[in-house]
């Protein structure tokens, strides 16, 4: 995707044992939206995830890293002619 990488696998692995269905839904929404180029929708889900009070330090770190990667990807996409 425009030479940028998003750590979707790391995100999923960080939350694979999370029992909260809301967390799993946000991850699913973020990844699905990213797949379809809906960066704003992906960021909304990731920001909800990042603000969840039950996250571990590692989960927060990975979530914030992915948010940064998606923002870079969105910026690259917007810089393309015609967007």
N, C-alpha and C positions, 0 to 999 in steps of 0.2 A: 504494500500500500504506500505508494509514493516514496519508497525508500525508507520508510519509518516502520519501526516494530513496536507492537504493543504486547506486553507480557500477560496475555490472557491465561496461559497455562499456569503461571506463577500465581495469578489471582485465584483461579479455580482451586489450586492445590492449597492455598492458604486458608480457604474456607470449606474444604471438602468435609470436614467433620462438624461444621457449624449446624446445630440442630434447628436454628431459627429459620422458618420457611420464608420469612420476609427477606432475610439476607440472601437466601438462595434465589429468590425472585428478582432481587436487584441485580445480582450477578448475571442471571440469565438475560434480563432486559439489557444490561450494559453490553454484553457480548453479542447478543442478537442485533441490537441497534448498530453496533460497530461494524458488524458484518455487512449490513445494508447501507453503510455510509451515513447513518443518522447520528452524527457526532454529538449534537446538542442533547438528544435523548439519552445517549450513552453516558454523557457527563452528568446528567440529572440523576440517573440511577447510581452512578459511582459516588456522587456527592452525598446522596442519602446513605449509602453504605459507609462512607468515611465518617459520617456524623453519628453513626450508631454507637451508643455508649458502651456496648459490651465487647468492643474489639480489643484484641491484644495489641501490643506495640508492633509486633511483626505484621499483623493484618493491616494495621493503619499505615505502616511504612509501604507495604506493597500496593495498597489501594491508592495512596497519594502518588506513588511512582506511576501507576497506570493512568491516573488522572492527568498527570503531566504529559505522558506519551500521547494520550488521546487529544489533548489540547494542541500538541505539536502537529499531529496528523490533521486536525481540523484546519489549522493555520496553513499547512501545505496545500490542502485541498482548495481552500479559498483563494490561494495565490495562483491557481491554475487559470488559464484564459477561459472566459465564459462562466466563471463561478463567482 
